[in-house]
Amino acid sequence: MRVIFHPYLARRIWGIGQISSGLLMQSQSSKPLLVYDDACDFCRYWIAQWQYITGDRIDYAPYQEVASQFPEIPFSAFESSVQLILEDGTAFSGAEAVLRALNSGSLLWCYYHLPGFAKVVEIVYHFIAQHRPFFSMMTLWLWGTHTERTTSYFSRWLFLRAMGCIYLIAFLSLWVQIHGLVGSGGILPADQYLTAVRQQVGTAGYHLVPTLFWLNSSDLFLHILCAGGVALSLVLIAGFFPPLALAGLWVFYLSLVSIGQAFLSFQWDVLLLEVGLLAIFFAPLQIRDTLSRASQPSVAFLWLLRWLLFRLMFASGFVKLASDEVWRNLTALNFHYETQPLPTSIGWYVHQLPEWFQKVSVIGMFAIELVVPFLILAPRRLRTVGCIGLVGLQVLIILTGNYCFFNLLTIALCLLLIDDVTWKWLLPKQLMPTIRSFVQPVHRYRHACIAVVAILLFLLSGIRFSGQLFRETRLPDVAWITPFRSVNTYGLFADMTESRPEIIVEGSNDRILWKTYEFRWKPGDLTKAPKWVAPHQPRLDWQMWFAALQGDYQNTYWFLNFMGALLRGNSDVLKLLAENPFPDEPPRYVRATLYDYSFTKLSTKHSEGVWWEREWKRIYCPAISLR
């Protein structure tokens, strides 16, 4: 530290070109001055970031312009490190100058009070200063020429529209099935479920099953919530009242998931609820969300959404590696394409590829799910690379399997890895809208509430994620949050299914001639190609896949309800199927048989025109009839 004259800052105060030395000694500037090397790319890159952090609190000037005004500082000192000159003429250099300029309170305390800290920091600073060409290249690789803190206005705008579209898909997809699944005449009636909950746990059911259906469990109310979800999705897409629209969508979808039982128990359902909850606080508090008047997105909830994406992807890779030998020996994709719940015709062709290709694909998948997620936490250019890798994986999954809106929701989260500077580089000029930001006044109590909610959600998600990774570790009990399905653990296909049992449901009037009930999407007819149904989810078809894995009907609590609906000719349930082989009156008997299905070879398909081959296993449910 040294005390010097401060003519550069003095001239800014007095506004004259020449001032006497005596007057300089008496004057003080209103701001400190940070002097840097303008000929150094590394310095210029990071000065831009520091200017963003310090705002109007500090002035900046290159030593090439002002060094002559500070004869007390050797010219070599300007060349070797930055100089911070305070208002009273006191000067600091090196790491001390940087910490003071950035007002790093905790680091400054360590610098002055923690033994050895200042020496280590200065050694690191001077090492970087002596190797500036190398670190300049690294900065360019990791951050590009924009090291200043970038904005995410366009990313948030896209993300919220994507959320509106995904909610719209989810509500529409469910609406066309809701009566047959949980309506009063459906497979698992919601009103009967709520009655049973009330009888067994009393008022605790309001917490265990958080749903608006406690107010009204009629079929009409099912329609009202689905229609309301569609309407609010359109409002969100249009950009009106984003937080209120998102809050309504979250409440409506949670209400449906809570009474959906087995048919709304999928990971994408709870993922949509978790993303939807975070999006409420991430959305701008405006009547209309437009890029012509965009407010700064919440940094805390931006990183909570990125943290969710990290947990989703890393956990998906971790559970595979930790739980199943076929993933560890790289043979899982030998079975996956034909044993997944609803394959696609593209998946059929990919299944025909040689084993070495499948093993390389598993390695690539592990690289994307276990390594690439760490790029989410990296500098902006690496985040962009990570985004491309994650989106690429989701596109491949979309092509080879039907996972409804799950992949679209993951891609929506990936949009938040790209900042506005990168969007300008990625998109043609005519597609990149003009963004005009404004500073939205934030009441201190609202700011404090948002901070408390963000910290609470981060701690809860961290506890659940840690419990998933370290199962033997004792962690705080957070079971109270579970019914709200908004702080979750994830991980698809932890145990790879190596064969494909398939249930074929049949009806008969004489127990001699049996007619098959064909489903809309799941495999049945050997000559029908696997269909592409995503982003719609046929939830009965999906549950039939899980039911087949259970071995027989006694392990699937809803299956007899389904069979009873066929015997009664229930029109709501029959609409979930492709066709009714008994259009005039329902059959007297129904039964279910279990087969092993597998993809045919390429040569068999060309010669016989069949996509599947099957082998009879056993009776899944014996012939039953109404009493």
C-alpha positions in Angstrom: 0.0 0.0 0.0 1.2 3.5 -0.9 -0.2 7.1 -0.7 0.1 9.1 -3.9 -1.4 12.1 -5.7 -4.6 11.4 -7.6 -4.6 13.9 -10.4 -6.7 11.8 -12.7 -9.6 11.6 -10.3 -9.0 15.2 -9.1 -9.6 16.5 -12.7 -12.9 14.5 -12.8 -14.0 16.5 -9.7 -12.8 19.9 -10.7 -13.2 19.7 -14.4 -10.1 21.6 -15.4 -7.0 20.5 -17.3 -4.3 21.9 -15.0 -4.5 22.0 -11.2 -1.7 23.0 -8.8 0.0 20.4 -6.7 -1.2 22.0 -3.5 -4.8 21.8 -4.6 -4.3 18.2 -5.6 -3.2 17.3 -2.1 -6.3 18.8 -0.7 -8.9 17.3 -3.1 -10.6 14.0 -2.9 -12.4 12.1 -5.6 -15.8 10.6 -5.2 -14.7 7.2 -6.6 -11.7 4.9 -6.6 -9.8 4.2 -9.8 -8.7 0.8 -11.0 -5.9 1.0 -13.6 -5.3 -2.0 -15.8 -3.3 -3.1 -18.9 -5.4 -2.4 -22.0 -3.0 -4.3 -24.3 -3.8 -7.5 -22.4 -6.8 -9.5 -23.7 -7.1 -11.3 -20.4 -7.3 -8.0 -18.5 -9.9 -6.6 -20.9 -12.0 -9.7 -20.6 -12.2 -9.6 -16.8 -12.4 -5.9 -16.5 -15.7 -6.1 -18.3 -16.9 -8.6 -15.7 -15.7 -6.4 -12.8 -17.3 -3.4 -14.3 -20.6 -5.2 -14.3 -20.1 -6.2 -10.6 -18.9 -2.9 -9.3 -21.3 -0.7 -11.4 -20.8 3.0 -10.8 -18.8 2.5 -7.6 -15.4 2.4 -9.3 -13.8 4.1 -12.3 -11.6 2.1 -14.7 -8.8 3.4 -16.9 -5.9 1.8 -18.9 -2.4 2.6 -17.6 -1.4 3.4 -21.2 -3.5 6.6 -20.8 -3.1 7.5 -17.1 0.3 6.1 -15.9 2.1 9.4 -16.5 -0.2 11.1 -14.0 1.0 8.8 -11.2 4.8 9.2 -11.2 4.9 7.6 -7.7 4.0 4.2 -9.2 6.8 2.6 -11.2 5.8 1.9 -14.8 6.8 -1.8 -14.3 4.1 -2.0 -11.6 1.4 -1.0 -14.0 2.7 -3.7 -16.4 2.8 -6.5 -13.9 -0.5 -6.0 -12.0 -3.6 -3.9 -11.6 -3.5 -0.8 -9.4 -6.4 0.4 -7.2 -6.1 4.1 -6.3 -8.6 5.2 -3.6 -10.2 8.7 -3.2 -7.6 9.8 -0.6 -4.7 8.7 -2.9 -4.0 5.4 -1.2 -2.9 2.7 -3.8 -3.2 -1.1 -3.7 -1.9 -3.6 -6.2 -2.3 -7.2 -7.2 -4.8 -9.5 -5.5 -5.3 -7.0 -2.7 -6.5 -4.4 -5.3 -8.9 -6.9 -6.9 -10.4 -8.0 -3.6 -10.9 -4.4 -2.5 -12.4 -3.4 -5.9 -14.9 -6.2 -5.9 -15.7 -5.6 -2.2 -15.2 -9.3 -1.4 -16.0 -9.0 2.4 -15.2 -12.5 3.5 -12.2 -12.9 1.3 -10.8 -9.5 2.4 -11.2 -10.6 6.0 -9.3 -13.8 5.2 -6.7 -11.7 3.4 -6.0 -9.5 6.4 -6.6 -11.9 9.3 -6.0 -15.5 8.1 -2.3 -16.4 8.4 -0.8 -17.3 5.0 -3.9 -16.5 3.0 -2.6 -13.3 1.6 0.6 -14.8 0.5 -1.1 -17.7 -1.3 -3.5 -15.4 -3.0 -0.8 -13.1 -4.2 1.3 -16.0 -5.5 -1.7 -17.2 -7.5 -2.4 -13.7 -8.8 1.2 -13.2 -9.9 1.3 -16.7 -11.5 -1.7 -15.8 -13.6 -0.3 -12.4 -14.4 3.0 -13.9 -15.6 1.1 -16.4 -17.9 -1.6 -14.1 -19.2 -1.5 -15.3 -22.8 -2.4 -18.9 -21.7 -5.1 -17.7 -19.3 -6.4 -15.3 -22.0 -6.8 -18.3 -24.4 -8.5 -20.3 -21.6 -10.9 -17.4 -21.0 -11.7 -17.2 -24.6 -12.4 -21.0 -24.8 -14.6 -21.0 -21.6 -16.4 -17.7 -21.7 -15.8 -16.2 -25.2 -15.3 -12.5 -25.5 -18.2 -11.9 -23.1 -16.9 -12.5 -19.6 -19.4 -10.1 -18.1 -22.4 -11.5 -16.4 -24.9 -12.2 -19.1 -28.7 -12.1 -19.1 -31.3 -14.8 -19.6 -34.3 -12.8 -20.8 -34.8 -14.7 -24.0 -34.1 -18.1 -22.3 -36.8 -17.4 -19.7 -39.3 -16.2 -22.3 -38.7 -19.4 -24.3 -38.8 -21.6 -21.2 -42.2 -20.2 -20.0 -43.7 -20.7 -23.5 -42.4 -24.2 -23.5 -43.9 -24.8 -20.0 -47.2 -23.6 -21.4 -47.0 -26.0 -24.3 -46.0 -28.9 -22.1 -48.8 -28.3 -19.6 -51.2 -28.0 -22.5 -50.0 -31.4 -23.8 -50.3 -33.0 -20.3 -53.9 -31.7 -19.7 -55.2 -32.6 -23.1 -53.6 -36.0 -23.1 -55.2 -36.7 -19.7 -58.5 -35.2 -20.5 -59.3 -37.6 -23.3 -58.7 -40.6 -20.9 -59.8 -39.2 -17.5 -63.3 -40.8 -17.4 -62.1 -44.3 -18.2 -59.2 -44.1 -15.8 -60.5 -42.4 -12.6 -64.1 -41.3 -13.4 -67.0 -42.6 -11.5 -67.3 -45.5 -13.9 -63.6 -45.8 -14.5 -61.0 -48.4 -13.5 -60.0 -46.6 -10.3 -62.8 -44.2 -9.5 -61.5 -41.0 -7.7 -64.5 -40.6 -5.5 -64.2 -44.1 -4.1 -60.4 -43.5 -3.5 -61.1 -40.3 -1.5 -63.8 -42.0 0.5 -61.4 -44.8 1.4 -58.7 -42.3 2.4 -61.1 -40.3 4.6 -62.3 -43.5 6.3 -58.7 -44.8 7.0 -56.8 -41.6 8.0 -59.5 -39.0 8.6 -58.4 -35.3 8.3 -54.8 -36.4 7.7 -55.9 -37.3 4.2 -56.0 -33.6 3.3 -52.2 -33.5 3.7 -51.5 -37.0 2.3 -53.7 -36.4 -0.7 -53.5 -32.7 -1.5 -56.3 -32.2 -4.1 -59.1 -29.9 -5.0 -61.3 -33.0 -5.4 -61.9 -32.9 -1.7 -64.3 -30.1 -2.6 -66.0 -32.1 -5.4 -65.2 -35.5 -6.8 -67.7 -35.6 -9.5 -67.0 -36.4 -13.2 -68.0 -32.8 -14.0 -65.2 -31.5 -11.7 -62.7 -33.8 -13.5 -63.7 -32.1 -16.7 -63.5 -28.6 -15.1 -60.0 -29.1 -13.9 -58.8 -30.5 -17.2 -60.5 -27.7 -19.1 -59.1 -25.2 -16.6 -55.6 -26.6 -17.1 -55.9 -26.2 -20.9 -57.2 -22.6 -20.5 -54.4 -21.6 -18.1 -51.8 -23.2 -20.5 -53.0 -21.0 -23.3 -52.9 -18.0 -21.0 -49.3 -18.8 -20.1 -48.3 -19.3 -23.7 -49.8 -15.9 -24.5 -47.7 -14.5 -21.6 -50.5 -13.1 -19.4 -50.1 -13.2 -15.6 -47.3 -15.8 -15.7 -46.9 -16.5 -11.9 -50.7 -16.7 -11.4 -51.1 -19.0 -14.4 -48.3 -21.2 -13.3 -49.6 -21.4 -9.8 -53.0 -22.4 -11.1 -51.5 -25.0 -13.4 -49.5 -26.5 -10.5 -52.5 -26.7 -8.2 -54.7 -28.3 -10.9 -52.1 -30.8 -12.0 -51.2 -31.7 -8.4 -54.9 -32.3 -7.8 -55.2 -34.7 -10.7 -52.0 -36.5 -9.9 -53.0 -37.0 -6.3 -56.2 -38.8 -7.2 -54.8 -40.5 -10.4 -53.3 -43.4 -8.3 -51.4 -45.8 -10.5 -52.3 -44.0 -13.7 -50.6 -40.7 -12.7 -47.6 -42.2 -10.9 -44.9 -41.6 -13.5 -41.7 -39.7 -13.1 -42.6 -37.1 -15.7 -45.7 -36.3 -13.7 -43.8 -35.4 -10.6 -41.0 -33.7 -12.7 -43.7 -31.4 -14.3 -44.9 -30.5 -10.8 -41.3 -29.8 -9.6 -40.4 -27.7 -12.6 -43.8 -26.0 -12.4 -43.3 -25.0 -8.8 -39.9 -23.5 -9.5 -41.3 -21.7 -12.6 -43.8 -19.8 -10.4 -41.0 -17.9 -8.7 -38.9 -17.7 -11.9 -41.6 -16.0 -13.9 -41.7 -12.2 -14.1 -44.3 -10.5 -11.8 -46.0 -8.7 -14.7 -49.4 -8.5 -16.3 -47.8 -9.5 -19.6 -44.4 -11.1 -20.1 -42.9 -9.5 -23.2 -39.3 -9.0 -24.4 -40.0 -5.4 -25.1 -40.2 -4.8 -21.3 -38.3 -7.6 -19.7 -37.4 -7.7 -16.0 -34.3 -9.4 -14.6 -34.9 -13.1 -14.0 -34.3 -14.4 -10.5 -30.8 -15.7 -10.4 -31.6 -18.0 -7.4 -34.4 -19.8 -9.2 -32.5 -19.9 -12.5 -29.8 -21.9 -10.7 -32.5 -24.0 -8.8 -33.9 -25.0 -12.3 -30.3 -25.8 -13.5 -29.8 -27.7 -10.2 -32.9 -29.7 -11.0 -31.6 -30.6 -14.5 -28.3 -31.7 -12.9 -30.1 -33.9 -10.4 -32.3 -35.4 -13.1 -29.5 -36.3 -15.5 -26.9 -37.4 -13.0 -29.3 -39.5 -11.0 -30.5 -41.2 -14.2 -26.9 -42.3 -14.9 -26.1 -43.1 -11.3 -29.0 -45.5 -10.6 -28.2 -47.4 -13.8 -24.6 -47.9 -12.9 -25.3 -48.7 -9.3 -28.3 -51.0 -9.7 -28.0 -53.3 -12.7 -25.2 -55.5 -14.0 -26.4 -55.3 -17.6 -25.7 -51.5 -17.5 -22.3 -52.0 -16.1 -21.3 -54.7 -18.7 -22.7 -52.4 -21.5 -25.3 -54.9 -22.7 -28.4 -53.0 -21.7 -29.2 -51.6 -25.1 -29.2 -55.2 -26.5 -32.7 -55.5 -24.8 -33.9 -51.9 -24.2 -35.4 -51.0 -27.6 -37.7 -54.1 -27.7 -38.5 -54.3 -23.9 -39.3 -50.6 -23.3 -43.0 -49.9 -22.6 -44.0 -48.5 -26.0 -41.3 -48.9 -28.7 -41.2 -47.0 -32.0 -40.5 -48.4 -35.5 -37.2 -46.5 -35.5 -36.3 -48.3 -32.3 -37.0 -51.6 -34.1 -34.4 -50.7 -36.7 -31.9 -49.5 -34.1 -32.3 -52.8 -32.3 -31.0 -54.6 -35.5 -27.6 -52.8 -35.3 -24.6 -54.9 -34.2 -23.7 -55.3 -30.5 -20.6 -53.2 -30.7 -22.8 -50.3 -31.7 -25.1 -50.9 -28.7 -22.1 -51.0 -26.3 -20.7 -47.8 -27.7 -24.1 -46.2 -27.3 -24.2 -47.2 -23.7 -20.8 -45.6 -23.1 -22.0 -42.4 -24.9 -25.2 -42.4 -22.7 -23.2 -42.7 -19.5 -20.9 -39.9 -20.7 -23.9 -37.6 -21.2 -25.7 -38.6 -18.0 -22.7 -38.7 -15.6 -20.1 -36.3 -17.1 -22.0 -33.7 -19.1 -24.3 -32.6 -16.2 -21.2 -31.0 -14.6 -21.0 -28.7 -17.5 -24.2 -27.2 -16.2 -22.1 -25.6 -13.5 -19.3 -24.6 -15.8 -18.6 -21.3 -17.6 -21.0 -20.2 -20.4 -19.3 -21.9 -23.4 -19.1 -25.2 -21.7 -22.7 -24.9 -20.5 -23.6 -24.4 -24.2 -21.7 -27.6 -25.1 -23.5 -29.4 -22.3 -26.8 -28.1 -23.5 -26.2 -29.5 -27.0 -25.2 -32.9 -25.6 -28.2 -33.2 -23.3 -30.7 -32.0 -26.0 -29.1 -34.5 -28.4 -29.7 -37.4 -26.1 -33.3 -36.4 -25.6 -33.9 -36.2 -29.4 -32.5 -39.7 -29.8 -34.8 -41.0 -27.0 -37.8 -39.3 -28.7 -36.9 -41.1 -31.9 -36.5 -44.6 -30.4 -39.1 -44.6 -27.6 -42.4 -43.1 -26.5 -41.9 -41.2 -23.2 -44.8 -38.7 -23.6 -43.7 -35.1 -22.6 -40.7 -36.2 -20.5 -38.1 -35.4 -23.1 -39.8 -32.1 -24.1 -39.7 -31.1 -20.4 -36.0 -32.0 -20.1 -35.3 -30.0 -23.3 -37.2 -27.0 -21.8 -34.9 -27.1 -18.8 -31.9 -27.2 -21.1 -33.0 -23.9 -22.7 -32.0 -22.2 -19.4 -28.3 -23.2 -20.0 -28.1 -20.7 -22.9 -27.8 -17.0 -22.2 -28.8 -14.1 -24.4 -25.3 -13.6 -25.9 -25.3 -17.2 -27.1 -28.8 -17.0 -28.5 -27.6 -14.0 -30.6 -24.8 -16.2 -31.9 -27.0 -19.3 -32.5 -30.0 -17.6 -34.1 -30.2 -15.7 -37.4 -30.6 -11.9 -36.8 -34.2 -11.9 -38.1 -35.2 -14.5 -35.5 -33.6 -12.9 -32.5 -36.1 -10.4 -31.1 -35.1 -7.0 -29.6 -34.9 -7.2 -25.9 -35.5 -4.1 -23.8 -35.0 -4.6 -20.1 -36.2 -2.5 -17.2 -35.4 -2.5 -13.5 -38.4 -3.8 -11.6 -38.5 -2.4 -8.0 -38.5 -5.3 -5.5 -39.9 -4.8 -2.1 -37.4 -5.9 0.5 -40.0 -8.3 2.1 -40.8 -9.9 -1.2 -37.0 -10.3 -1.9 -36.5 -11.9 1.6 -39.5 -14.3 1.0 -38.1 -15.4 -2.4 -34.7 -15.9 -0.8 -36.2 -18.0 2.0 -38.2 -20.2 -0.4 -35.1 -20.7 -2.6 -32.9 -21.7 0.3 -35.6 -24.1 1.6 -36.1 -25.8 -1.8 -32.4 -26.1 -2.3 -31.9 -27.7 1.1 -34.9 -30.1 0.6 -33.7 -31.2 -2.8 -30.2 -31.6 -1.6 -31.3 -33.8 1.2 -33.4 -36.0 -1.1 -30.6 -36.1 -3.7 -28.0 -37.0 -1.1 -30.3 -39.8 0.2 -30.5 -41.2 -3.3 -26.7 -41.3 -3.7 -25.7 -42.2 -0.2 -28.4 -44.6 1.0 -26.6 -45.6 4.2 -26.3 -42.0 5.4 -28.8 -40.8 8.0 -30.4 -37.6 6.8 -33.2 -35.4 8.2 -36.7 -36.7 7.5 -38.4 -34.7 4.8 -41.3 -37.1 4.2 -43.8 -34.2 5.0 -43.0 -32.7 1.5 -43.6 -36.0 -0.4 -47.4 -35.7 -0.9 -46.8 -32.4 -2.9 -44.6 -34.3 -5.4 -42.5 -31.2 -6.0 -39.1 -32.1 -4.5 -38.3 -35.5 -5.9 -35.7 -38.1 -6.8 -35.3 -39.4 -10.4 -33.8 -42.2 -12.3 -35.4 -44.1 -15.2 -34.6 -47.8 -16.0 -32.5 -48.5 -12.9 -33.2 -52.2 -13.5 -33.2 -53.1 -17.2 -35.9 -55.5 -18.3 -34.3 -58.3 -20.4 -37.5 -59.8 -21.7 -40.9 -58.5 -22.8 -43.9 -60.2 -21.2 -47.1 -59.0 -22.8 -50.7 -59.4 -21.7 -53.3 -60.3 -24.3 -56.9 -59.8 -23.1 -59.7 -61.8 -24.6 -63.4 -62.2 -24.3 -65.8 -65.1 -25.0 -69.4 -66.1 -24.7 -68.8 -69.9 -24.7 -65.2 -70.2 -23.4 -64.3 -71.9 -26.8 -64.1 -69.0 -29.3 -62.1 -66.1 -27.8 -61.8 -62.7 -29.4 -58.9 -60.3 -28.6 -59.3 -56.8 -27.2 -56.8 -54.8 -29.2 -55.1 -51.8 -27.5 -54.4 -48.6 -29.3 -50.7 -48.5 -28.8 -49.1 -51.4 -27.0 -47.9 -54.5 -28.9 -50.5 -57.1 -29.8 -51.0 -57.9 -33.5 -47.7 -59.2 -34.8 -48.1 -57.5 -38.1 -48.6 -54.0 -36.7 -45.5 -51.8 -36.6 -44.6 -50.1 -33.2 -46.3 -46.7 -33.3 -45.1 -43.3 -32.4 -47.5 -41.8 -29.9 -45.5 -39.2 -27.9 -46.0 -36.6 -26.5 -49.5 -38.1 -25.8 -49.4 -40.8 -23.1 -51.9 -43.7 -23.3 -51.8 -44.4 -19.6 -53.7 -47.7 -19.7 -51.3 -49.1 -22.3 -48.3 -48.0 -20.1 -49.8 -49.6 -17.0 -50.3 -52.9 -19.0 -46.5 -53.0 -19.4 -46.0 -52.8 -15.6 -48.8 -55.3 -15.0 -47.2 -57.8 -17.2 -43.9 -57.5 -15.2 -45.9 -58.4 -12.0 -46.4 -62.0 -13.1 -50.2 -62.3 -12.6 -53.3 -60.3 -11.8 -53.1 -60.8 -8.0 -50.0 -58.5 -7.9 -51.8 -55.7 -9.9 -54.5 -54.2 -7.8 -56.4 -52.4 -10.5 -56.5 -55.3 -13.1 -59.7 -57.0 -11.9 -61.4 -53.6 -12.0 -60.4 -53.3 -15.7 -61.6 -56.9 -16.4 -64.9 -56.1 -14.7 -65.4 -53.0 -16.8 -65.0 -55.1 -19.9 -67.6 -57.6 -18.6 -70.0 -54.7 -18.0 -69.3 -53.2 -21.4 -68.3 -49.9 -19.7 -68.1 -47.4 -22.6 -65.6 -45.1 -20.8 -63.1 -47.9 -20.4 -63.7 -49.4 -23.8 -62.9 -46.0 -25.4 -59.3 -46.5 -24.1 -59.0 -49.5 -26.4 -58.5 -49.6 -30.2 -61.7 -51.6 -30.8 -64.4 -53.5 -29.0 -64.8 -57.1 -30.4 -68.2 -57.3 -28.7 -70.1 -54.2 -30.0 -73.6 -55.5 -29.4 -73.3 -56.8 -25.9 -70.4 -57.5 -23.5 -68.9 -61.0 -23.3 -69.9 -63.5 -20.6 -66.2 -64.3 -19.9 -62.9 -62.5 -20.1 -59.4 -63.8 -19.5 -55.7 -62.6 -19.9 -52.9 -64.6 -21.3 -49.2 -63.9 -20.9 -46.8 -64.1 -23.9 -43.1 -63.3 -24.4 -42.8 -60.8 -27.2 -39.6 -59.9 -29.1 -38.6 -58.1 -32.3 -38.2 -60.1 -35.4 -35.0 -60.1 -37.4 -34.7 -57.9 -40.5 -34.9 -60.9 -42.8 -38.1 -62.2 -41.1 -39.8 -58.9 -41.5 -38.9 -58.7 -45.2 -40.1 -62.3 -45.8 -43.2 -62.5 -43.6 -44.1 -58.8 -42.9 -44.2 -59.2 -39.1 -42.6 -56.9 -36.6 -43.0 -59.1 -33.6 -42.8 -62.8 -32.7 -44.2 -64.2 -29.5 -44.2 -67.4 -27.4 -47.0 -68.4 -25.0 -46.0 -68.4 -21.3 -49.0 -68.9 -19.1 -52.4 -67.7 -18.1 -52.2 -64.3 -16.4 -55.8 -64.1 -15.3 -58.1 -67.1 -15.6 -61.5 -66.8 -17.3 -63.8 -64.8 -15.1 -67.4 -63.6 -15.4 -69.9 -61.5 -13.5 -71.8 -63.1 -10.7 
